[in-house]
Structure formats: C-alpha cells, structure tokens
C-alpha cells in the first residue's frame, strides 16, 4: 500500500487559481496544462505550486477533492508528505553535525547500543552517513496492506520506532554497509532515534524548533498517532486488489517520519531555504549535496537520479540539475524540485495513485510538471 516507489517504485475537471488577495497569481499556462495532464491519467485531485525567482507564487489545481461531493481541490490543501520528511530529518541531523554534537562517521552502536543486531545486522559497522545515504544495507519491513480487508483491519494500528526496527532486524542485510544502495525507511527511523538520543527531545520537536518555527511553516505539523487530517484537504484514495479506489484519508501511518502533514506553500519554503543556505552551514550543505549512484531499480523510476544525504539530485532537460525528495503513502503522493541556488521551486501533490501498472506513467507525468516548472520560459533562463 505504500506508494513512494511501492517498496522500490512509485506505485468533470475543476480548475481553481489563487487570487491576488491570497498571495498568488493565476497559474502559468504550462503549469496548468501539466496539472491537467496528471489528472487526465485518472488521478482524482492535483495541486501544484511554483515559486519563481522573484518570489511570486503560481498555483494550478485539477480534478476534485472528494469523489462523493465533487468539491474542488483546495489550492493550499494539507497532505501527508511521506518520504519528503526524510529531507527534514537529514537537515536536523546535519545541523547537529555542524554544531559538533554528532559526526557522520559515528556508528549506530555509539548512540543506540544493541539496537541494530541479529541476522548479520551490526550497528558497529553502520554509520550515520550510511543511514542518511541509504547505504546501510538494512532491509525494510514496514507494514504494508495488500488488500482492502487488510487496510480496514489495520488502518489504526500503532507501531513504535523500536517495533519497526525490530521487524527489520528479523531480516538479513541486503548488502554490507557501504557496499550498495538500497532505499531504507528503517534507516531514517534510526536517524530520528539518534536525533532523540543526541538532543534529549523528540525528533519532531527538533524539526519544529529548528525548521518549522524559524521558517514560519504554519501549516506543517506532526499528528503523532492521530489518524485525522487538518482542513482543508483533498481526500486520499488508494486502489487495492480490485483496482477500485478506497478512501484512505484517515489512518495511522506506521512510520512516524512519513506522517508529517504540510502544504505546497510550506514545502516550497523549506526547500528554498535549504538550498539557499539558510538551514545548514556550507560544509554540511556540501555533504548533503555530495551524491552517489542509486540502485538500478530506483533509477528505472527516477532516471538519471543520484542521492546525497536526504536529497535526490536529478537532471534538468534545460541543463543543470535540481534537488528533490518525493514521497507517497496511501493515496497522497508528492513530488517536488528546487534549483541548486534555491531560487525557483515547485511542489506537486496528488490525492490518489494509479495501480501497479500505472506508477511509471504517473511518475513520468510528475517529472514533466516539475521539470517544466523549474526550466521555465526561455526568457527566465
């Protein structure tokens, strides 16, 4: 049921534009056209926000927020950011590195003694850098729901970080630390646990203190184990074994780091601040943006991508590269991108996911929207 890369792969139209009074202009034609193209694939609701170098916001929406009522997609609706949250956790970890409280070469064992053990897993050989770059080899075993019956039965189940790590420790590593690349949400659960051990505070308290409040991200929150979504929001829809869309809006996300709720406005603000050098010292931003190759399976979905510490680097068709961290869980899928100087950014949120046969098509449509928005008209290049 998880939809960011589904284990290793991304598993009448109502048009709404923000008015000048809401702080945004009408959407550029290309942004609206690409949002409509995503909706035309069969996606229920789409919202996209582009912020240009001059700070202007452009918003395009397409589809509906609720299949039952047909209400339009809110132009600043909330959604679960899922794996995009890894970029926030990585930023906090690297801030701690910059403060001298944590080292990238520290082992997991130093901060979480005895936690990564068994079946060939050894926290004495895995470093913080390995966790942040998905090179730890730790196998993921995050709860998933293959059928609607499974989802309905378990949608409110609660998993502690310790329980999720223990599930992973029941598997042998996928490879030796540093000898491969494998996307591991469990690795980022361990990063959050290390943040708590270093600071003595809950990991999201540190995200809130260091990122959310300083940047004024008023619509960003962590729900804990609450299944509810704040308003406004589009309802999230997930296909199961029959292909029929099931309303999956209310549920408890097993991985707490993927449960962060935000908006396209706030995520744009975060990425612009991050790449603009406002959140990390130069040495730590350089570490974050030092990349390596990813697995062939992931490269099939994200062509040309490389991975740093909590960020993907991807090529732009107009030249250069951009930075991103997509995410998805149970209907809510988000893609995003920001130029290397932090001056131009875009965030896309959709509220349903195509079935297994359609995830590549969905990802390609998202790529087209993001790349077109970041390249912009020739007059802006």
C-alpha positions in Angstrom: 0.0 0.0 0.0 2.9 2.3 0.5 3.2 4.4 -2.6 6.6 6.0 -2.7 8.3 3.7 -5.1 6.0 0.9 -3.7 8.8 -0.8 -2.0 11.2 0.3 -4.7 8.9 2.1 -7.2 6.1 4.7 -7.2 3.4 2.6 -7.0 -15.5 16.8 -14.9 -12.3 18.8 -14.0 -12.5 21.7 -11.6 -9.8 24.3 -12.1 -9.0 26.7 -9.2 -6.5 29.5 -9.2 -5.5 31.5 -6.1 -6.4 35.1 -6.3 -4.1 38.0 -5.8 -5.6 38.5 -2.4 -4.3 35.0 -1.4 -0.8 36.0 -2.4 -0.5 34.2 -5.7 -1.1 34.9 -9.3 -3.0 32.9 -11.9 -1.1 29.7 -12.9 1.2 29.9 -16.0 -0.4 28.0 -18.9 2.3 25.3 -18.8 1.8 24.6 -15.1 -2.0 24.3 -15.5 -1.6 22.2 -18.6 0.7 19.7 -16.9 -1.6 19.6 -13.8 -4.5 18.7 -16.1 -2.3 16.0 -17.8 -1.7 14.4 -14.4 -5.4 14.5 -13.6 -6.2 13.0 -17.1 -4.3 9.8 -16.2 -7.1 9.0 -13.7 -5.7 10.9 -10.6 -8.6 12.3 -8.6 -7.1 15.6 -7.4 -4.0 17.6 -8.3 -2.4 20.7 -6.8 0.9 22.3 -7.9 2.6 25.4 -6.7 5.5 27.1 -8.5 7.6 29.8 -6.8 9.7 31.8 -9.2 12.9 33.6 -8.6 11.1 36.9 -7.9 9.1 35.2 -5.1 5.8 35.0 -6.9 3.6 32.0 -6.3 1.6 30.4 -9.1 -0.9 27.6 -8.3 -2.7 25.2 -10.5 -5.3 22.6 -9.4 -7.2 20.0 -11.3 -9.8 17.3 -10.5 -11.8 17.0 -7.3 -11.0 16.8 -3.7 -13.9 14.4 -2.9 -15.3 11.8 -5.2 -18.6 11.8 -3.3 -19.3 15.6 -3.3 -17.3 16.7 -6.3 -15.9 19.7 -4.3 -12.8 21.3 -6.0 -9.3 20.7 -4.9 -8.2 23.3 -2.3 -5.3 25.3 -3.7 -3.4 25.1 -0.4 -4.7 21.8 0.9 -2.9 19.7 3.5 -1.4 16.3 2.7 0.9 13.8 4.2 4.4 14.4 2.9 5.6 10.9 3.5 9.2 10.4 2.4 9.7 14.1 1.8 10.1 14.1 5.6 13.5 12.4 5.1 14.9 15.7 3.9 13.8 17.4 7.2 15.3 14.7 9.3 18.5 14.8 7.4 18.6 18.6 7.8 18.3 18.3 11.6 21.0 15.6 11.7 23.4 17.7 9.7 22.7 20.7 11.9 23.8 18.6 14.8 26.9 17.7 12.8 27.6 21.4 12.2 27.3 22.0 16.0 29.8 19.3 16.8 27.2 17.2 18.6 27.1 14.4 16.1 29.5 13.0 13.5 28.6 11.5 10.1 31.1 8.7 10.9 29.6 7.9 14.3 28.3 4.4 14.4 24.7 3.5 15.2 26.1 1.4 18.1 27.5 4.6 19.7 24.1 6.2 20.0 21.8 3.2 20.0 23.7 0.4 21.7 22.4 -3.1 21.0 19.5 -1.8 18.7 20.9 -2.9 15.4 21.9 -6.6 16.0 21.0 -10.0 14.7 20.7 -11.8 11.4 24.0 -10.3 10.3 23.0 -6.7 11.2 25.7 -4.9 13.1 25.3 -1.4 14.3 29.1 -1.2 15.0 29.7 -1.2 11.2 26.9 1.1 10.2 27.5 4.9 10.4 25.2 7.9 10.4 26.3 8.6 6.9 25.2 5.1 5.8 21.8 5.7 7.2 21.4 9.1 5.6 22.6 7.9 2.2 20.7 4.6 2.1 23.9 2.6 2.0 23.5 0.8 5.4 22.1 -2.4 3.8 19.3 -2.5 6.4 16.3 -4.3 5.0 13.0 -2.6 5.2 10.0 -4.3 6.7 7.5 -1.5 7.1 3.8 -2.8 7.4 2.0 -2.8 4.1 -1.6 -3.6 3.2 -2.0 -5.7 0.1 -5.8 -5.9 0.2 -8.6 -3.6 1.3 -9.5 -6.0 4.0 -6.0 -5.7 5.4 -6.2 -2.0 5.3 -9.6 -1.8 7.0 -8.4 -4.2 9.7 -5.1 -2.5 10.4 -5.5 1.2 9.4 -5.4 2.4 13.1 -2.6 0.1 14.3 0.2 1.8 16.1 3.9 0.9 15.6 6.6 2.3 17.8 10.0 3.1 16.2 11.5 0.3 18.2 9.0 -2.2 16.9 9.7 -1.2 13.3 13.4 -1.5 13.8 12.9 -5.0 15.4 11.0 -6.1 12.3 13.9 -5.1 10.1 16.3 -6.9 12.4 14.5 -10.2 11.6 15.9 -10.0 8.1 19.5 -10.3 6.9 21.0 -7.1 5.5 20.6 -6.5 1.8 24.3 -5.9 1.5 27.3 -5.0 3.6 27.4 -1.3 4.9 28.7 1.0 2.2 28.8 -1.8 -0.5 25.5 -0.9 -2.2 22.5 1.4 -2.3 19.1 0.4 -1.1 16.2 2.7 -0.1 15.6 2.1 3.6 12.9 3.9 5.6 14.1 1.9 8.6 17.4 3.7 8.3 15.7 7.0 8.7 13.7 5.7 11.7 17.1 5.1 13.2 18.2 8.7 12.3 15.2 10.0 14.2 16.1 7.8 17.1 19.7 9.1 17.1 18.4 12.7 17.0 16.4 12.0 20.1 19.4 10.4 21.9 21.7 13.4 21.0 19.2 16.1 21.9 17.1 14.5 24.6 14.0 15.7 22.8 11.5 14.0 20.4 12.8 14.1 16.8 9.8 16.2 15.6 10.3 18.7 18.4 13.7 19.3 16.9 12.2 19.6 13.4 9.7 22.1 14.8 12.3 24.1 16.8 15.0 24.2 14.0 13.0 24.3 10.8 9.2 24.7 11.2 9.1 27.7 13.5 12.1 29.6 12.2 10.7 29.4 8.6 7.1 30.2 9.7 5.7 26.9 8.3 2.4 27.5 10.0 0.6 24.7 8.1 3.2 22.0 8.9 2.6 19.6 11.8 3.1 16.1 13.1 0.0 14.3 14.1 1.6 11.6 16.3 -0.8 8.6 16.3 -3.9 10.6 15.3 -5.5 9.4 12.0 -7.1 12.7 11.2 -6.2 15.3 8.7 -6.5 19.1 9.2 -8.7 21.1 6.9 -8.6 22.0 4.1 -7.5 18.8 2.4 -8.4 16.6 -0.6 -9.4 13.1 0.4 -6.8 10.4 -0.4 -7.8 7.4 -2.5 -5.9 4.1 -2.8 -6.6 1.2 -5.2 -6.3 -2.3 -3.7 -6.7 -5.7 -5.3 -9.8 -4.9 -7.3 -8.5 -1.6 -8.6 -11.4 0.3 -7.1 -10.4 3.5 -5.3 -10.8 3.3 -1.5 -10.9 6.4 0.7 -7.7 6.1 2.8 -7.7 9.6 4.2 -7.9 8.6 7.8 -5.3 6.2 9.1 -2.3 6.0 11.4 0.9 6.0 9.4 3.2 3.2 10.7 6.4 5.2 10.1 6.1 8.4 12.2 8.6 10.2 9.9 6.2 9.7 7.0 3.2 11.1 8.9 4.3 14.8 8.7 1.5 16.9 7.3 2.2 20.1 5.2 1.2 22.1 2.2 2.7 23.0 -1.1 3.4 26.5 0.2 5.4 25.3 3.3 7.3 22.6 1.4 8.4 25.2 -1.2 9.5 27.4 1.6 11.6 24.6 3.2 13.4 23.6 0.0 14.2 27.2 -1.0 15.6 27.9 2.5 17.6 24.6 2.5 19.2 25.1 -0.9 19.5 28.8 -0.4 21.9 28.1 2.6 19.6 29.3 5.4 19.4 26.0 7.3 22.8 24.4 7.0 26.4 25.7 7.2 28.3 25.5 3.9 30.2 22.4 4.9 27.1 20.5 5.9 25.2 21.6 2.8 28.2 20.4 0.7 27.9 17.0 2.5 24.2 16.8 1.8 24.6 17.5 -1.9 27.6 15.2 -2.4 25.9 12.3 -4.3 26.4 8.7 -5.4 24.7 6.4 -7.8 21.4 4.7 -6.8 20.2 1.2 -7.4 19.1 0.2 -11.0 15.6 -0.4 -9.7 15.3 3.1 -8.4 17.0 4.5 -11.5 14.3 3.0 -13.6 11.7 5.1 -11.8 13.9 8.2 -11.4 16.2 8.3 -14.5 19.5 10.0 -14.0 19.0 10.5 -10.3 21.7 10.4 -7.7 21.4 10.5 -3.9 23.1 12.7 -1.3 22.2 12.8 2.3 18.4 13.1 2.3 18.1 14.6 -1.2 17.9 13.3 -4.8 19.8 15.1 -7.5 18.1 14.9 -10.9 19.0 16.3 -14.3 17.0 19.1 -15.9 16.2 18.9 -19.6 17.2 22.6 -20.0 20.6 21.9 -18.5 22.0 21.5 -14.9 20.3 19.6 -12.1 17.7 20.1 -9.4 17.2 18.8 -5.9 14.2 16.8 -4.7 12.7 14.3 -2.3 9.4 12.8 -3.5 7.2 10.9 -1.1 3.9 8.9 -1.1 1.8 6.9 1.2 -1.8 5.7 0.8 -3.1 8.0 -1.8 -1.1 11.1 -1.1 1.8 11.4 -3.5 4.1 14.4 -3.6 6.9 15.4 -5.9 9.0 18.5 -5.8 12.1 20.2 -7.0 14.3 23.2 -6.3 17.1 24.7 -8.4 20.6 24.5 -7.0 20.5 28.2 -5.9 17.2 27.8 -4.1 15.6 30.5 -6.2 13.0 28.5 -8.2 10.9 25.7 -6.8 7.8 23.6 -7.4 5.8 21.2 -5.3 3.1 18.8 -6.7 0.6 17.0 -4.5 -1.9 14.4 -5.8 -4.5 12.6 -3.8 -4.7 9.2 -5.5 -2.3 6.7 -7.0 -2.6 4.6 -10.1 -2.3 0.9 -9.7 0.9 -1.1 -10.2 0.6 -0.9 -14.0 0.4 2.9 -13.9 3.0 4.1 -11.5 5.7 4.7 -14.1 3.2 6.7 -16.2 2.2 8.7 -13.1 5.9 9.4 -12.2 6.7 10.5 -15.8 3.8 13.0 -15.7 5.0 14.3 -12.4 8.6 14.6 -13.7 7.3 16.6 -16.7 5.4 19.0 -14.5 8.4 19.5 -12.2 11.0 19.9 -14.9 8.9 22.3 -17.0 8.2 24.5 -13.9 11.9 24.6 -13.0 13.1 25.3 -16.5 10.5 28.0 -17.0 10.1 30.1 -20.2 13.2 30.8 -22.1 13.0 34.4 -21.1 13.6 33.4 -17.5 16.7 31.2 -18.1 
